[in-house]
Amino acid sequence: MDALIQVMESTIAARDPYTVSHQQRVTQIACAIAQEMDLPEDRVQQLRIAATLHDLGKVAIPTELLARPGKLSSIEFDLIKTHPQVAYNILQPLKLPADTTEIILQHHERLDGSGYPQGLKEPDILFEAKILGVADVMEAMCSHRPYRPALDPSVALAELSMNKGVLYDPAVVEACLKLYEQTLPESTASTPGLLPRLTNLTQTLAPVGDFSQAHINLTHLSKLPQTTSGKTWKWARLFSKDQLTWMPFGTVSVVGLAMVFGSRVF
């Protein structure tokens, strides 16, 4: 099984190296959450396989869509939202352990039915898929992408905390917060200074190559780039004076951090 997974990873990496590294980091986070919640080892291993291959379906998505810095059209985003079903279709004949392919299929489903591809609600979503969904959001928000810079882990944890019980399973969110020894107030969207307990998770969320391009610690706004590709940017400081994390104003939704990256956790 491991050899088969490696072959699939190599195939994906030849086309989109980011997806493989993303899957590897999501796998680490998801398994850490599962172990924190004392899931049996066989379920943890099933989750590991699902997480390692959860974005396999992106092989059917044009790379120019995955890496586009601008906003996607509704038709383009609908195409991207097919990737869980594509992965399921590819993997189903392999007879992976237990519910592995179903976990992959459901990892973008949300408790309130707003997810995809099936629009499932809480009772119909596998628990491992709920864990994978939280881990996927956590990693995606903290990684640099062409269409937005990486966000501080505190922003991702605030998004999870604000939407637990609505989009994300409350117990899974609590386990994720516990991993970082952080309880975020439900009424705030930005709590700086998270110090993750697990060093390997810190490294998982902030690889030097990506983080250096996205987390810009500067003391003066004038040092930030004012034009990019012919566009003029206004910049906003996300947090307090002692944590200067800047990003283009207009990409941040203070009310709903799910929109921080333009709804593009995929």
C-alpha positions in Angstrom: 0.0 0.0 0.0 2.8 2.4 0.9 4.5 1.8 -2.5 1.2 2.5 -4.3 0.8 5.8 -2.3 4.3 6.8 -3.2 3.7 6.2 -6.9 0.6 8.3 -6.7 2.4 11.1 -4.9 5.2 11.1 -7.5 2.6 11.3 -10.2 1.0 14.3 -8.6 4.3 15.9 -7.8 5.4 15.8 -11.4 2.4 18.1 -12.2 1.9 20.1 -9.0 4.5 19.8 -6.3 2.5 22.1 -3.9 -0.3 19.6 -3.7 2.0 16.8 -2.5 3.6 19.0 0.2 0.2 20.2 1.2 -1.1 16.6 1.5 1.9 15.7 3.6 1.4 18.5 6.1 -2.3 17.9 6.3 -1.6 14.3 7.1 0.7 15.3 10.0 -2.0 17.6 11.4 -4.9 15.2 10.9 -3.1 12.3 12.5 -2.0 14.5 15.5 -5.6 15.5 16.0 -6.8 11.9 15.7 -4.2 10.8 18.3 -5.2 13.7 20.6 -8.7 12.3 20.4 -7.6 8.8 21.2 -8.9 7.3 18.0 -8.0 3.6 17.6 -4.8 3.0 15.6 -6.6 1.3 12.7 -8.7 4.5 12.2 -5.7 6.7 12.5 -3.9 4.7 9.8 -7.1 4.9 7.6 -7.1 8.6 8.1 -3.4 8.8 7.2 -4.0 7.1 3.9 -7.0 9.4 3.2 -5.1 12.5 4.1 -2.1 11.5 2.0 -4.3 11.2 -1.1 -7.1 13.6 -0.4 -6.3 16.1 -3.2 -5.5 13.4 -5.8 -8.5 14.6 -7.8 -6.6 17.8 -8.6 -4.8 16.0 -11.4 -8.0 16.6 -13.4 -7.9 20.4 -12.7 -5.9 22.7 -15.1 -2.8 23.9 -13.2 -3.5 27.4 -14.4 -6.7 27.4 -12.2 -4.9 26.0 -9.2 -2.1 28.6 -9.3 -4.1 31.6 -10.6 -3.4 34.7 -8.5 -6.7 36.3 -9.4 -10.3 35.5 -8.5 -11.9 32.4 -10.1 -15.2 32.6 -11.9 -18.1 30.6 -10.5 -17.7 28.1 -13.3 -14.0 27.7 -12.6 -14.6 27.2 -8.9 -17.3 24.6 -9.6 -14.7 22.7 -11.7 -12.2 22.8 -8.8 -15.0 21.5 -6.4 -15.1 18.3 -8.4 -11.7 17.1 -7.1 -13.0 15.1 -4.2 -15.3 13.1 -6.5 -12.6 12.7 -9.1 -10.3 11.3 -6.4 -13.0 9.0 -5.2 -13.6 7.7 -8.7 -9.9 7.0 -9.2 -9.4 5.2 -5.9 -12.6 3.3 -5.6 -11.5 0.3 -7.7 -8.4 -0.1 -5.4 -10.5 -1.3 -2.4 -8.6 0.8 0.1 -9.1 0.0 3.8 -12.7 0.5 5.1 -14.0 4.1 4.5 -10.8 5.6 3.1 -12.3 6.7 -0.2 -15.4 8.0 1.5 -13.3 10.1 3.8 -11.6 11.6 0.8 -14.9 12.2 -0.9 -16.3 14.0 2.2 -13.3 16.1 3.3 -14.9 19.4 2.0 -18.4 18.7 3.5 -19.5 20.9 6.3 -21.8 20.4 9.3 -24.4 22.9 8.0 -24.6 21.3 4.5 -22.7 24.2 2.9 -19.8 22.0 1.8 -19.2 19.9 -1.4 -19.5 17.8 -3.5 -22.7 16.3 -1.9 -23.8 19.0 0.5 -23.9 16.5 3.4 -24.9 17.6 6.9 -23.5 16.6 10.3 -25.1 13.2 10.8 -24.0 11.9 7.4 -20.3 13.0 7.5 -17.8 10.5 8.6 -15.9 11.5 11.7 -12.5 11.0 10.1 -13.7 13.3 7.2 -14.4 16.0 9.9 -10.9 15.7 11.2 -9.5 15.8 7.7 -11.6 18.9 6.9 -10.2 20.8 9.9 -6.6 19.8 9.2 -7.1 20.8 5.6 -8.4 24.3 6.5 -5.6 24.7 9.1 -2.8 23.9 6.7 -4.3 25.7 3.7 -4.7 29.0 5.6 -1.2 28.9 6.9 0.5 28.2 3.6 1.5 30.7 0.9 -0.5 30.4 -2.3 -0.4 32.5 -5.5 -3.7 34.1 -4.8 -3.0 35.1 -1.1 -0.1 35.2 1.4 0.2 32.7 4.3 -1.7 33.6 7.4 -0.6 33.3 11.0 -1.7 30.1 12.7 -3.7 32.2 15.1 -6.0 33.4 12.2 -6.6 29.8 11.2 -7.4 28.7 14.7 -9.7 31.7 15.1 -11.6 30.7 12.0 -12.0 27.1 13.3 -13.1 28.4 16.7 -15.6 30.9 15.4 -17.2 28.2 13.2 -17.2 25.2 15.4 -20.6 23.6 15.5 -21.5 25.4 12.3 -18.9 24.3 9.8 -16.6 22.2 11.8 -17.1 19.5 14.5 -16.7 21.1 17.9 -14.8 18.2 19.4 -12.3 18.1 16.5 -11.8 21.9 16.8 -11.2 21.6 20.5 -8.6 18.9 19.9 -6.9 21.1 17.4 -6.8 24.0 19.8 -5.5 21.8 22.5 -2.6 20.8 20.3 -1.6 24.5 20.3 -2.5 25.0 24.0 -4.8 27.8 23.0 -8.4 28.6 23.7 -9.6 31.4 21.5 -12.5 33.7 22.7 -15.5 33.1 20.5 -16.1 36.8 20.1 -12.7 37.7 18.6 -11.3 37.0 15.2 -7.6 37.8 15.9 -5.7 36.4 18.9 -2.0 36.8 18.3 0.9 35.0 19.8 0.0 31.3 19.4 2.8 29.1 20.6 2.1 25.6 19.3 3.0 22.9 21.7 4.3 20.5 19.0 7.4 21.7 17.3 6.9 19.4 14.3 3.4 21.1 13.8 5.0 24.5 13.8 7.4 23.4 11.1 4.5 21.8 9.3 2.6 25.0 9.1 5.5 27.3 8.4 8.0 25.9 6.0 10.8 28.4 5.5 10.5 28.6 1.7 6.8 29.5 1.8 6.5 31.4 5.0 9.4 33.8 4.1 7.4 35.0 1.1 4.1 35.5 3.0 4.7 36.6 6.6 6.3 40.0 6.3 7.5 41.4 9.6 8.0 45.1 9.0 7.6 48.2 11.1 6.8 50.7 8.5 4.1 50.6 5.9 6.2 52.5 3.4 8.5 49.4 3.1 5.7 47.3 1.8 5.2 47.0 -2.0 2.6 49.4 -3.2 2.2 48.0 -6.7 2.2 44.5 -8.1 1.5 43.5 -11.7 0.2 47.0 -12.4 -2.2 47.0 -9.4 -2.1 49.4 -6.5 -2.4 47.7 -3.1 -3.6 49.1 0.2 -2.1 47.2 3.2 -3.7 46.3 6.5 -2.0 45.1 9.7 -3.8 42.1 11.0 -2.8 42.1 14.6 -1.3 44.2 17.4 1.7 46.5 17.3 4.1 43.7 18.5 3.0 41.3 15.8 3.3 43.1 12.4 1.7 40.7 9.9 0.7 42.6 6.8 -1.4 41.6 3.8 -3.4 43.4 1.1 -6.4 45.1 2.5 -9.6 43.7 1.0 -8.5 40.1 1.2 -9.4 39.9 4.9 -12.9 39.5 6.2 -13.0 40.4 9.9 -16.6 39.1 10.2 -16.0 35.8 8.5 -12.5 34.5 8.3 -13.7 31.8 6.0 -13.4 34.4 3.3 -9.8 35.4 4.2 -8.6 33.7 1.1 -11.6 34.4 -1.1 -13.3 31.1 -0.3 -10.4 29.2 -1.8 -9.6 26.4 0.5 -9.7 23.6 -2.0 
